[in-house]
Amino acid sequence: MSASIALAILLACSALTLGMSIKRIPEGQVYTLRRLGHSAPRLLRPGTHWIWPVIEQVTHRISLAGHILKTGTETGLPRGTVFWQVLEPERADAVIEQAEAMIHARYRQAAAKLAALPDGAACNAFLKRDLNAALGKHGILVTRVRLDADA
């Protein structure tokens, strides 16, 4: 009886380990893995992958689809919307958790220069260029900036 219980426990642990070893990454996402806390991540692109349970852990689930961020919620700044996406997940992995804060901070800096521009289209183009200059090195692309009509 004890041999059959031990065999059942062994089979259950093996099935659990096998289940934890398979990662299914959906389309439009990239997962980054870190092995025992090492700094160099491994990227898992869409599909099914084998990983080492406990040794490798998913640190970030990066969506490659577009993101929308409302800006200018602080008083004195023009309100608008920034449309952005991750183009290079290898570079974005280090800053992905702070991406929205980085966009807000850069938007605040650039918004101070908007008064000198002639119209809304010029403001949108200026903001997009300025944000991309700051975020491009992190693998993030601002695809569009749209200031609200009352900005």
Beta strands, then each sheet from edge to edge (+ up, - down):
strand 1: 22-25
strand 2: 29-35
strand 3: 42-44
strand 4: 47-50
strand 5: 56-63
strand 6: 67-71
strand 7: 80-86
strand 8: 140-147
sheet 1: 1+ 4-
sheet 2: 3+ 2- 5+
sheet 3: 6+ 7- 8+
end
